[in-house]
């Protein structure tokens, strides 16, 4: 007996999205031979070749591209139809794949997941922690949380919050090095530099602009390292206010130059281009927006 038609469509769409049988098999939690067999049966039933196999991977034929576009929409509409039939009160189900920067997820997403999962007992969440910008389609991601400007202007995105940035240091470091009172004084301090940002910091206050080139013996490539270096009293840094929420509350970290402003880094929910945004992804983005809203325990 041949494979279920809907299952075959789902497998084919996943193969095209990932570009390989092996990657699709990993995402579907099946063996690669099962994926290959499903595609072969699908091509046999349709009496047409759907994929071109080459050293560069798998790409759809012209017929395969037409089938992919219709199948993808059919799968998404079936998911939405099931959700509608169950009613909003029944909650979401299936697996939601989310990606987010490691530190942000550890501080502001994962601690709140129990409440989101309680609201949707049929839902599973696969959280991919990565500070890099990853390929959402190739990785099978439903929604990613990104900071800053969006490199792809065609991306389907929703702004979740405006991200204020500040200068931070520990009282122990300030007791040793003194507290800067103006942006210019930052040049005399030991700075923990985030390698993904410039070491020239631009401040504004009441229409006045001030830029300072900071120096530092330590550079880090991820926010987790930035936090760890500051908490080890190694120097001061700039970061989004969400980065030190617990330590600001406890007094372990102090916000400096509070009357000066730095360019903000906004938080976005980004969805795979070319796909209908799923109800699961929309609900998760709304949940994170609620968590990060001013006054909520998850926000600064």
Secondary structure, 3 states (H helix, E strand, C coil): CCCCHHHHHHHHHHHHHHCCHHHHHHHHCCCHHHHHHHHHHHHHHHCCCCEEEECCEEEECHHHHHHHHHHHHHHHHHHHHHHHHHCHHHCCEEEEEEEECHHHHHHHHHHHHHHHHHHCCEEEEEEEECCCCCCCCCCCCCEEEEECCCCCCCCEEEEEECCCEEEEECHHHHHHHCCCCCHHHHHHCEEEEECCCCCEEEEEECCEEEEEECEEEEEECCHHHHHHHHHCCCCEEEEEHHHHHHHHHHCCCEEECCCCEECCCCEEEEECCCCCCCHHHHHHHHHHHHHCCCCCCCCC
